[in-house]
């Protein structure tokens, strides 16, 4: 049984996954982590399914293909619902997050005095790729500043983090909008003891960015919901499935 589950949401990321997965499995093996990797793919039809089938022959890898829904945050939640590891790691597929930091994140998340461990761009020692434009830097900093009333984490919008399933179970329900799943978990799971591991965030070299004005608008809407949930608890909780909902495998066993 895996102790760690790595969840990777993907949409047309076959080329990046081809480079990421060998590095990730090497890191997991060198750190002696008994781990599974879950790829949640939004029906890319770009060769991701074939690539994952190849890796699954030698590694603990599962592919979940969603055909009726898209979105990074909901893809992450789907993977977390299917996870069996006591510690869940979430990272992007586009090589922006260094897989070499996974073991350190897992170690930090296992500490009983840590609610969530973040692979942080903005904590001392962290950095952002020099290829990032001034506009992206400004956008990221402004978005982070807007979240300051919810958490004092230096990088609360990171897509690279580790959290224990027991911490996830604190959330009665989750209802993210857009891409910023970490901020949703920090607020809904009441994560106050946060450890930030410095990382070098690299801009994607392959594929295309999913960032758009629509995503920025969704972030503002999401932010408003979280501020209401944080300061007016019980007034805005309308969520679909709680995180401890039955997994697909469990539903199949019950229907058999």
Buried (B, 14 or more C-beta within 10 A) or exposed (E): EBBBBBBBBBBBBBBBBBEBBEBBBEBBEEBEBEBBBBBBBBBBEBEBBEBBEEBBEEBBBBBBBBEEEEBBBBBBBBBBBBBBBBBBBBBBBBBBBBBBBBBBBBBBBBEEEBBBBBBBBBBEEBEBBEEBEEEBEEBBEEBBEBBEEBBEBBBBBBBBBBBBBEBBEEBEEBBBBBBBBBBBBBBBBEBEEBBBBBBBBBBBEBBEEBEEEEBBEBBEEBBEBBBEBBEEEEEBBEBEEEBEEEBEEEEEEEEE
